[in-house]
Amino acid sequence: MYFVSFFSIKTKYFKRSVSLTWLFASVTLLLSQVALGQGSSFKDDMAERTRACTACHGEQGKAGPDGYYPRLAGKPAGYLYNQLKNFQEGRRHYSLMTRLVDPLSEAYLQEMANYFANLKLAYPPAASPPERVSHRLLNEGQKLALEGDSTRNVPACSTCHGAQLTGIQPNVPGLLGLPLDYLNAQLGAWQTHQRKAAAPDCMSDVVQRLTSEDLVAVATWLSTQNVPPAALPAKQISVPLKAPWRCGSAPELSKAQP
Amino acid sequence: MIFPPRFWRYFALFWITVGGLLGMAIGLDNHRDLFETQAPASSASTSTATAAGQSDNVLIEQGHQLLRLGNCMSCHTERGQAAGAGGRAFETPFGKVYSSNITPDSQHGLGTWNANDFWRALHHGKSKDGRLLTPVFPYQHTTLITREDSDAMFDALKTWTPASNDKPIDKPSKTLTWPYGTPVAIAVWRSLFFSPGVYENHPQKSPEWNRGAYIAQGLGHCAACHSERNEWGAIQSVNDFSGGRMPVINWYAPSLTSLKETGLSQQTAQDIAQLLQSGKNDQASTIGPMAEVVQHSTQHWRDNDLLAVATYLKDLAQQASPSAVTTTATKPADTRASAGLSPSAKVLSLGTKIYDDHCAQCHRSQGQGVPGAYPALAQNRAVLLNDPTNLVQSVLYGGYPVVTAHNPRPFGMPPYILTLDDREIAAVLTHLRSQWGNQAAEVTPLQVNRIRSLQGP
């Protein structure tokens, strides 16, 4: 008797729990179906709107895997916007980018630039120097980057790109956290006038004063430097540029700032 | 058989006479403007510009509006250069042609032109110096522009900032493959395929319809893309919208009269106008060259012009497919049959896998898309086009819909040219052309490869 009654009680509880489970399960199923119908992973936000960018530039614009699609996250918004305009107006050439940005308005490009600029994500550690790279090359690169070469009137990279080389708001990009292939490709493009910036094109003027070996040295050294933790682009240039240096894409560098 | 010398004399005389007469006829035909005493009477109802009682400012604004209707700036502006300064390259099967500088610059542009010169260019396809223009400039269409509209356009052009070119723009005689750029070749082409004309009003149709026809056939030059060109690069007629492949740049401009390709007969005029104004409506969105037209031209049109063109096109579409219901009913049967073969199981499974990996996230498992963001692929006319060119372009290069006032923050598609090979793209396109009720022919890797290799990354 006892056994039977126990069993019946158990059955009762069991039944209740089963029906609760079913209720719970069906509600979950219903909710998930509603969600699926409206797009489970679809959010009406900028991450969704920039899928065409992150397909190559990596999730959240953290850079693509192959070294040719640079990081977007955390770069100064003005710099990112200027690059989008450069593709649109033929100062940079890459048909996949050009075709993507062609139909977009300046307001929307600015919104995209702001979106990636505001993504503050940690950088991975820098690559170790490639094999067979001499100390001499790295030292030359470091010297050019941090001191420049006064005999050829070449300013240091850090003059415009910030003392920490993490860029200057809002238009000058940082130079660290970029793969060697990308740096080499870009400096090469400046040298052959494939890459340009708005006139007066100060970066072009600098690159034209350097040899290919100099460019490789700078790129190699830069690619092996770790990005300082929690590094942000500097707020402004420490010493405003003196004539004749002027930059069309970053006119604020030449102005004395408060 | 030996002919006497007299025969040869007559023989030569005969052919010299025939050749001479033909040459004279072609010459006269190409210089009709010299005998023109006054501009052909225009049908005032279709003109935008009406001179009577209008202040200069109103006329100039009308001129700007006409320039937008004609999308003049889009072709006459090179990327990153001054608006209207020309220099944009147009690749044709006969060689390259660079657009000219139409700013009022006196050295490189139209600074020394007067309204008559401008009219002669639009109406007769001849430059100020008498040079015959190549038909890359769509004078088959612009010849229909009324003299009043031509004058208003010219007045508006004169208000632009003059812009000179760093170096003179190469003339077609230099850039076209010989002999296509020679005056004789262009003269013969014009005699065969061009005669100056005016837009004839259809009195039995509404003024709105006529206005639409005047824009679509003339300034709007819709048939320049939406009509198949013959082997000499000429279109059938300015009111043939039966669709055509655009050479060299490889897009297919769908038929505007076919129920299957664009289905304008089943849309309201408001829907069609909305597509032109905002680049998309509930049924379709514009991509490729048409998105460029929306970007630079149709989004800036006035509402009544949009509706006029929509009314005209819808009417043509209705005339072309009067029994819409029966056409729909017979559609599914013929596509698979005409395809002739069904894709192999291997292709289908590869297609399914690629779709799940790369496409389903946005276009969804049943090809239903996300309303307002990503287009549905199920029962999408653009997916079902017989010619898969536009689909291949979209997958290879991705892209954003054009930003317009009604679509200011569009969602985009990544390019797949670097991630998927020809076989994979063909398989996934074949997959989505055979799923969810879609029935269209298989896409082959060769078709993908042709477009990829012609355009490059």
Interface residues (C-beta under 8 A of the other chain):
Chain A: Q38 G39 S41 F42 D44 E48 R49 T50 R51 A52 C53 A55 C56 Q88 E89 G90 R91 S95 L96 R99 L100 V101 D102 P103 L104 S105 A107 Y108 E111
Chain B: E78 R79 G80 A291 E292 Q295 Q361 C362 R364 V370 A373 Y397 G398 G399 Y400 P401 V402 V403 P408 R409 P410 F411 G412 M413 P414 P415 I417 L418 T419 G456 P457
